[in-house]
Amino acid sequence: MTLEQAFDAALRHEPEFQAAIHDRRAAGEFKVLGRANLLPTLAYSYSWGKNWSEVEQDSLFGPVTEERDYRSYSSSLRLEQPLFDYGAWVARDIGRLRAARAELEFEARLQELVVKVSRAYTDTLVAWSRRRWAREQTSVLKALLERNEALRKAGEGTLTEVLETRSGSPPRSRRRWPNAV
């Protein structure tokens, strides 16, 4: 995996960065909400009702009862624009500042992610390098152990050199290390 692939994967899957993306998107709405307080408001309402009543009236011929059964309708359209609303202007400024702050926090989290991914990537590379070095050192020590045991069997080496090689430290004799790498 390359550093670019690791960074792309972190952008898509790292939970803290995903939260930063959503925080940034949500804070962008504060700018819109703040501006909305300065815009005119338009309201429309409609209602209807069914009315039924009995009305009794006195007349020359005596009381007269009249039944009234009718429908009533009402519709209104209202447009309001405040001339000056200091609270709305302050809310607009607060919304813009919150959106700007969210943008800065997003940039900071993006930079933190870059550092985090870079550090993890380089730490992984160092670990792989150390692992490879340890494997190579092991193979060198094995070859040196075989050489020292062969020299000892031939009467040219010492038991001390064999034991030092088995312990993982190079022998202290004046002999040169073989070019096994």
N, C-alpha and C positions, 0 to 999 in steps of 0.2 A: 504494500500500500504506500502510495506516495504521500507527501505532506499535503498536497492539494486535495487528494481523495479523502484524507483524514479530516481536513478542514470542512469539506463539503458534507461529509457524514455528520460532523459535529453541528453544522448549521441546521441540518434537518432533524437531528435526534436529541440534541442536548437540552434537557428540560428547562434549565435556567434561561437559556437563550430563547427558547420557545415562549417562555413567560414574558421575556423582554419584548418580543415581537408583539404579543397581545397587549401588553401595557402601552406600547407605543401607539398601536391602533386605537385603543380606548382613549388615550389622552388626546388624540387628534380630534375626537368628538367634542372635547371641551371648547375648542376653538369655534366649532360650528354652533354649539349651544350658547356661547357668549355672544356671538354675532346675532343669533336669533332673537335676543332680547331687544335689539335695536330695530328690527324689521316690523312692518305693520302686521296687525293681526286681523284676520278675516273670519267671521263666525256666521254660520247659517243655521237657522233652526226652523223646524216645521212641526206643527201639531194639528190634530183634529180631534173633535169631540162630538159625541152624540148626546143631545140634550132632550129631556122629556120632563115636562112639568104640567101641573094643573093650576090654573090661575082662576081664582074666584073674585068677581067684582060685583059691586052693588050697582044696580041700574034702576030705571023708573019702573021696570016690570018685575023687579025682585033680583035676587042674586043670580048671576050668570056664571057658569063654570065653563072655562075654555081649556082645552087640552092643547099643549104646544109640544110638538115633536119635530126637531130639526137637527141638522148637523152644523158645526161651526169649524172653520179652518183658520189657521194662523200661520203666517210665514214671515221670517225676518232675516235680513242680511245686514251684518254690522261690520264696518271697517273702522279700526282704531289705529292711530299712529301718534305715539307720544311726541310732544314737541321737544322735550328735554327730560331725560331720566338719567340722573347721575349714577344710580345703582346699576343701570343697564350698561353704561359706559365702563364702569369698574368691572362688572362681570365679563364684559368682552375682553378687557385687558388681562384679567385673571385667566380666562380661557386661553388666550394666546400665550401667556407665560407658562401655564401648565403644559401646553403642547410643546413649547420650546424646551422645558425642563425634561420632559419625557424623551425628546429627541436626543438630548445630551446624555441622559441615562442609558439610552439604547446604544449610543456610540461607545460609551464607557464599557458596557457589557460585551459589545462586539470586540473591543480591544482586549478585555479580560479573556474572552474565548480564544482569541488569536494566541495570547501568551500561554494559556492553559494547553491548547492543542500542540503548540510548538514545543513546550516543555515535555509533554507526554511523548511526543514523537522523538525528540532527541534522547530522552531517557530510555526509550525502547531501543534506539540505535546503539546507545552505549551498552545496554544490557546484552544485545546480540553480539556486539564486538567483544565484550568480556567473556561471553560464553564461547565464542570462537577461539579466543586467546587461551581459555582454560582447556579446551579440547586439544589445541595444538601443543600446549605445555604438557598435557598428559601423554600425548603421543611421543613427544621428545623424551620425557622421563622414562617411558616404556623402552624406547630404543636405547637410551643410555643405560638402563638397568640390564638389558640383554647384553650390551657391550661390556659392562663392568663384570657381569657374571661370567661371560666368555673369557675375559682377561684373567679373572680370578681362577677359573678352571685351568687356564693355560699357565698359571703360575706367575703372571705379570701384574695382576691386580690384587687389591686387598679386600678383606671382608668389610672394613670400615667404609670403603667407597660404595660397596653394594648396599650396605645398611643406610647410608646417607641418601642414596638414590631412591631407595624404597620409602624413606620418610618424606620425600618430595623436595629435598634441598639438594643443590648441586654439590658434588664432592669438592673438598678443599685442596685436593692435590694440584700439582702444577700442570697436569695434563690439560689439553685443550678440549673443549666440548665438541662433539661431532656436529657436522653440518647436516642435521637431520631435517631441518625445516624446509 
